[in-house]
Amino acid sequence: MKRSREERRESRNFYFFISPWLIGFVVFALFPVLASLYYSFTEFDIIHAPRFIGLDNYTELFKDDQFWNSIKVTLKYTFISVPLTLFLSLIFAMLINQKIPFRGLFRTAMYFPSMISGVSMALLWFWVFNPQAGLFNYILSFFGVDTINWFLDEKYAMWALIIMSFWGLGGGMLIFLAGLQGVPAHLLEAARLDGAGRLRTFWNVTFPLISPVFLFQLIIGLIESFQVFTQAYTITQGGPNYSTWFYVYNIYINAFKNFRYGYASAMAWILLIAVTIITFIIMKLSNRYVYYEGGSER
């Protein structure tokens, strides 16, 4: 079918305006991803040309104790921090969803910490957990708790990083708040008239309606927890005794300290595959607990 002059002009404009994004995507996203896939099958130290070694990097990974330790550390962080962050974000969202004076001020104050960059936040928490002059030990001293070397004791280092993760829950709180404000008031009123208490109203009315938001937060939280790096890099350096040796930190060490780019690329691809599989499973199971107003997700 012959296109009109106007249609051809629109097509030219479309490709002209989308070309910066396409070029940026190919150069800065698609090419590095495909290059890392190739390097994962090579021995590459950036000085010498890559040497193809097949699956050797992948087979070596499964014999690497630090590889398994980094998985264990990352999963421990994920299984504790993600549920707690979701729970606290939802609780704070419900609190500031109430009609109280200065509600806007509270919302701003609770979201503000999320705007602080990762390194600045890490340095701030480094002071908070300082064993001699830190705020945390000072507060605990009122309850008779002895001084704790948070980042130097392997029993507490992970817990310190988990507590630090709560600093950024303002973003999640804001998303939950948007979901809560989308719950129709007449449904809540109907539940109250039927004699349902607050807990029953939340569980049978509010939660099903915000369950898509919960699913979104869960997936984003899992992905972010699998990519934890800044805290380990700036504060603990993976220690003490490898107790905070996170998976992405392990990738960084292999790539930029040991100059094993092929090995690090293989680790990155395993992480990508694992996150993809977990996300797929969660999405498949979501039909059982997520309420979609337009019907089940397909």
TORGUVEX-760399 format. One record per residue (C-alpha): residue number from 1; x, y, z. Coordinates in Angstrom, 3 decimals, decimal comma, padded with zeros to 6 digits. Each point is the difference from the previous one (the first is absolute). Last residue first. Example, Ala and Ser with C-alpha at 12.3 -4.5 7.8 and 13.67 -1.06 7.14 Angstrom:
<2 <013,670 -001,060 007,140>>
<1 <-001,370 -003,440 000,660>>
END
This chain:
<298 <-001,695 -013,646 031,730>>
<297 <-000,952 001,930 003,128>>
<296 <-003,392 -000,980 001,367>>
<295 <-002,976 002,331 -000,484>>
<294 <-000,404 003,736 -000,710>>
<293 <000,110 000,948 003,671>>
<292 <003,034 -002,139 000,598>>
<291 <000,164 -001,291 003,566>>
<290 <003,325 -001,537 000,896>>
<289 <000,119 -003,056 002,258>>
<288 <-000,364 -003,075 -002,180>>
<287 <000,664 001,716 -003,327>>
<286 <003,376 001,071 001,417>>
<285 <001,383 -003,528 -000,203>>
<284 <001,002 000,410 -003,655>>
<283 <001,415 003,473 000,661>>
<282 <002,000 -001,270 002,974>>
<281 <001,373 -002,897 -002,059>>
<280 <001,005 002,321 -002,869>>
<279 <001,705 002,436 002,387>>
<278 <001,969 -002,859 001,565>>
<277 <001,038 -001,321 -003,432>>
<276 <001,061 003,447 -001,267>>
<275 <001,931 000,765 003,200>>
<274 <001,866 -003,320 -000,272>>
<273 <000,786 000,499 -003,697>>
<272 <001,351 003,509 000,598>>
<271 <002,077 -001,162 002,969>>
<270 <001,448 -002,864 -002,039>>
<269 <000,808 002,507 -002,733>>
<268 <001,835 002,262 002,428>>
<267 <002,037 -002,919 001,360>>
<266 <001,064 -000,970 -003,536>>
<265 <000,978 003,622 -000,644>>
<264 <002,122 -000,019 003,176>>
<263 <001,900 -003,079 -001,246>>
<262 <000,590 001,597 -003,401>>
<261 <001,047 003,277 001,583>>
<260 <002,601 -001,585 002,238>>
<259 <001,970 003,141 000,847>>
<258 <000,463 -001,140 003,638>>
<257 <-000,896 003,388 001,444>>
<256 <-002,356 001,439 -002,633>>
<255 <-001,863 -003,026 -001,348>>
<254 <000,374 -002,618 002,740>>
<253 <-000,479 002,530 002,794>>
<252 <-003,001 001,610 -001,712>>
<251 <-001,708 -003,347 -000,578>>
<250 <000,509 -000,892 003,679>>
<249 <-001,513 003,352 000,945>>
<248 <-002,974 -000,916 -002,203>>
<247 <-000,406 -003,287 001,917>>
<246 <000,344 001,477 003,473>>
<245 <003,003 -000,718 002,230>>
<244 <-001,621 001,355 003,171>>
<243 <001,103 -002,811 002,364>>
<242 <003,284 -000,421 -001,912>>
<241 <001,998 -000,247 003,280>>
<240 <-000,929 003,569 000,910>>
<239 <-000,396 000,835 -002,731>>
<238 <-001,115 000,657 -003,577>>
<237 <001,732 003,372 -000,185>>
<236 <-002,049 000,958 003,078>>
<235 <-000,756 003,672 -000,525>>
<234 <000,232 001,411 -003,531>>
<233 <-000,022 -003,194 -002,072>>
<232 <-002,387 -002,055 002,122>>
<231 <-002,444 002,880 000,340>>
<230 <000,171 000,897 -003,694>>
<229 <-000,493 -003,543 -001,344>>
<228 <-003,472 -001,440 000,431>>
<227 <-001,193 -001,286 -003,386>>
<226 <-001,979 -003,041 001,183>>
<225 <-001,763 002,288 002,478>>
<224 <-001,002 002,363 -002,805>>
<223 <-001,536 -002,817 -002,068>>
<222 <-001,882 -001,375 003,011>>
<221 <-001,338 003,428 000,977>>
<220 <-001,136 000,720 -003,570>>
<219 <-001,851 -003,324 -000,130>>
<218 <-001,634 000,443 003,401>>
<217 <-000,921 003,632 -000,620>>
<216 <-001,752 -000,888 -003,255>>
<215 <-001,858 -002,887 001,641>>
<214 <-001,088 002,234 002,895>>
<213 <-001,259 002,602 -002,466>>
<212 <-001,996 -002,712 -001,792>>
<211 <-001,306 -001,073 003,479>>
<210 <-001,357 003,472 000,741>>
<209 <-003,642 -000,962 -000,609>>
<208 <000,390 -003,416 001,643>>
<207 <001,630 001,679 003,036>>
<206 <-002,692 002,596 000,575>>
<205 <-003,136 -002,124 -000,082>>
<204 <000,323 -003,401 001,726>>
<203 <003,248 000,464 001,961>>
<202 <-000,399 003,690 000,781>>
<201 <-003,661 -000,256 000,896>>
<200 <000,723 -003,046 002,173>>
<199 <002,738 001,853 001,857>>
<198 <-002,071 003,146 000,474>>
<197 <-003,095 -001,869 001,182>>
<196 <-002,810 -001,190 -002,253>>
<195 <-003,509 000,754 001,232>>
<194 <-001,793 -000,029 -003,344>>
<193 <-000,236 003,797 000,220>>
<192 <003,796 000,109 000,308>>
<191 <000,409 -002,121 -003,139>>
<190 <-002,406 002,238 -001,899>>
<189 <001,975 003,092 001,068>>
<188 <003,234 -001,544 -001,245>>
<187 <-001,649 -000,839 -003,312>>
<186 <-001,491 003,514 -000,249>>
<185 <003,443 001,553 000,513>>
<184 <001,375 -001,545 -003,202>>
<183 <003,645 -001,081 000,455>>
<182 <002,141 002,214 -002,271>>
<181 <001,390 001,924 002,961>>
<180 <001,469 -003,217 001,317>>
<179 <001,836 -000,657 -003,274>>
<178 <001,547 003,483 -000,053>>
<177 <001,048 -000,505 003,622>>
<176 <001,595 -003,331 -000,884>>
<175 <002,081 001,801 -002,653>>
<174 <001,015 002,701 002,485>>
<173 <000,971 -002,576 002,623>>
<172 <002,181 -001,786 -002,532>>
<171 <001,925 003,217 -000,640>>
<170 <000,200 000,783 003,719>>
<169 <001,520 -003,435 000,669>>
<168 <003,469 001,292 -000,732>>
<167 <001,338 000,186 003,547>>
<166 <-001,345 -003,461 000,716>>
<165 <003,014 -001,417 -001,881>>
<164 <002,296 001,272 002,761>>
<163 <-001,651 -002,388 002,447>>
<162 <000,884 -002,853 -002,349>>
<161 <003,588 001,265 -000,260>>
<160 <000,320 000,053 003,803>>
<159 <-001,523 -003,458 000,199>>
<158 <002,643 -001,309 -002,428>>
<157 <002,823 001,466 002,079>>
<156 <-001,392 -001,270 003,322>>
<155 <001,239 -003,580 000,426>>
<154 <003,019 000,646 -002,242>>
<153 <001,302 002,581 002,477>>
<152 <001,994 002,869 -001,484>>
<151 <-002,884 001,902 -001,591>>
<150 <-002,211 000,134 003,076>>
<149 <002,659 000,105 002,670>>
<148 <-002,547 -000,120 002,811>>
<147 <000,411 001,854 003,294>>
<146 <-001,859 -001,705 002,845>>
<145 <-003,779 000,177 000,272>>
<144 <-001,287 001,401 003,301>>
<143 <-003,204 001,414 -001,439>>
<142 <001,289 003,585 000,061>>
<141 <003,162 -001,296 -001,724>>
<140 <-002,116 -001,015 -002,993>>
<139 <-000,620 003,669 -000,826>>
<138 <003,721 000,813 000,073>>
<137 <000,789 -003,147 -001,981>>
<136 <-002,298 001,205 -002,766>>
<135 <001,174 003,619 -000,004>>
<134 <003,635 -000,825 -000,683>>
<133 <002,926 001,503 001,912>>
<132 <001,943 -003,095 001,095>>
<131 <-001,471 -002,971 -001,929>>
<130 <-000,837 002,041 -003,136>>
<129 <-003,361 -001,305 -001,205>>
<128 <-001,519 003,469 -000,598>>
<127 <003,312 001,259 -001,435>>
<126 <000,155 -002,730 -002,626>>
<125 <-003,693 000,637 -000,537>>
<124 <000,790 003,496 -001,250>>
<123 <002,794 -001,325 -002,216>>
<122 <-002,355 -002,567 -001,544>>
<121 <-002,666 002,646 -000,633>>
<120 <002,497 002,227 -001,742>>
<119 <001,140 -002,953 -002,141>>
<118 <-003,557 -001,019 -000,929>>
<117 <-001,269 003,457 -000,927>>
<116 <-002,582 001,728 002,185>>
<115 <-003,442 000,294 -001,583>>
<114 <-001,408 -002,944 001,942>>
<113 <000,639 001,908 003,234>>
<112 <-002,594 002,644 -001,077>>
<111 <-002,943 -002,394 -000,308>>
<110 <-000,810 -000,064 003,711>>
<109 <000,367 003,751 000,405>>
<108 <-002,079 000,738 -003,095>>
<107 <-002,834 -002,274 001,128>>
<106 <000,101 001,449 003,522>>
<105 <-000,206 003,545 -001,364>>
<104 <-002,938 -000,893 -002,224>>
<103 <-001,878 -001,468 002,973>>
<102 <000,486 003,168 002,029>>
<101 <-003,251 -000,681 001,931>>
<100 <-001,409 -003,547 -000,289>>
<99 <-002,353 -001,648 -002,456>>
<98 <001,590 -003,448 -000,147>>
<97 <002,006 -001,042 -003,056>>
<96 <003,130 000,890 001,957>>
<95 <-000,490 -003,043 002,230>>
<94 <-000,991 -002,360 -002,803>>
<93 <003,107 000,934 -002,002>>
<92 <002,183 -000,471 003,085>>
<91 <-001,403 -003,520 000,535>>
<90 <000,362 -000,883 -003,685>>
<89 <003,620 001,141 -000,159>>
<88 <000,739 -001,837 003,262>>
<87 <-001,405 -003,289 -001,317>>
<86 <001,682 000,271 -003,388>>
<85 <003,337 000,896 001,592>>
<84 <-000,282 -002,892 002,457>>
<83 <-000,882 -002,492 -002,748>>
<82 <002,907 001,223 -002,208>>
<81 <002,634 000,319 002,745>>
<80 <-000,105 -003,496 001,472>>
<79 <-000,259 -002,349 -002,987>>
<78 <002,145 002,291 -002,158>>
<77 <002,892 000,406 002,466>>
<76 <000,161 -003,745 000,582>>
<75 <-000,224 -000,606 -003,757>>
<74 <002,902 002,388 -000,640>>
<73 <002,209 -001,615 002,654>>
<72 <-000,718 -003,537 -001,250>>
<71 <000,624 000,979 -003,623>>
<70 <003,263 001,732 000,968>>
<69 <001,064 -003,115 001,929>>
<68 <-000,707 -002,204 -003,001>>
<67 <002,173 002,131 -002,282>>
<66 <002,631 000,358 002,714>>
<65 <000,293 -003,806 000,219>>
<64 <000,706 -000,290 -003,747>>
<63 <-000,659 -003,487 -001,380>>
<62 <-003,277 001,024 -001,648>>
<61 <001,681 003,051 -001,446>>
<60 <002,726 -002,090 -001,665>>
<59 <-002,614 -001,765 -002,120>>
<58 <-001,391 003,336 -001,167>>
<57 <003,392 001,483 -000,831>>
<56 <001,043 -003,192 -001,823>>
<55 <-003,098 000,001 -002,230>>
<54 <001,841 000,764 -003,247>>
<53 <003,575 001,226 000,423>>
<52 <000,207 002,702 -002,700>>
<51 <002,997 002,274 000,574>>
<50 <-000,733 003,741 000,302>>
<49 <002,879 002,206 -001,200>>
<48 <002,529 000,940 002,659>>
<47 <-000,106 003,046 002,240>>
<46 <-003,781 -000,098 000,746>>
<45 <000,505 -003,168 002,150>>
<44 <-002,155 -002,316 -002,127>>
<43 <-000,368 -003,771 000,152>>
<42 <-003,020 -000,642 -002,156>>
<41 <-003,501 -001,468 000,080>>
<40 <-001,346 002,752 002,284>>
<39 <001,647 002,480 -002,382>>
<38 <-002,588 -000,833 -002,684>>
<37 <-002,930 000,590 002,367>>
<36 <001,670 003,189 001,260>>
<35 <000,222 001,259 -003,601>>
<34 <-003,718 -000,696 -000,530>>
<33 <-000,881 002,047 003,080>>
<32 <002,471 002,768 -000,855>>
<31 <-001,434 000,233 -003,581>>
<30 <-003,659 000,089 001,079>>
<29 <000,313 002,629 002,710>>
<28 <002,316 002,955 -000,687>>
<27 <000,512 -000,157 -003,774>>
<26 <-003,281 -001,640 -001,095>>
<25 <-002,202 001,860 002,483>>
<24 <001,712 003,346 -000,629>>
<23 <-000,375 -000,372 -003,774>>
<22 <-003,666 -000,976 000,351>>
<21 <-000,698 002,859 002,419>>
<20 <001,652 002,553 -002,282>>
<19 <-001,834 -001,532 -003,063>>
<18 <-003,511 000,400 001,452>>
<17 <-000,382 003,577 -001,209>>
<16 <001,230 -000,660 -003,542>>
<15 <-001,774 -003,346 -000,323>>
<14 <-003,376 001,548 000,899>>
<13 <000,589 003,134 -002,082>>
<12 <000,738 -002,102 -003,067>>
<11 <-003,120 -002,091 000,601>>
<10 <-002,142 003,112 000,437>>
<9 <001,299 001,414 -003,293>>
<8 <-000,754 -003,255 -001,767>>
<7 <-003,559 000,071 001,387>>
<6 <-000,508 003,591 -001,165>>
<5 <001,209 -000,792 -003,511>>
<4 <-002,487 -002,835 -000,249>>
<3 <000,995 -003,633 000,172>>
<2 <-000,368 -002,340 -002,917>>
<1 <-001,407 -003,343 001,023>>
END
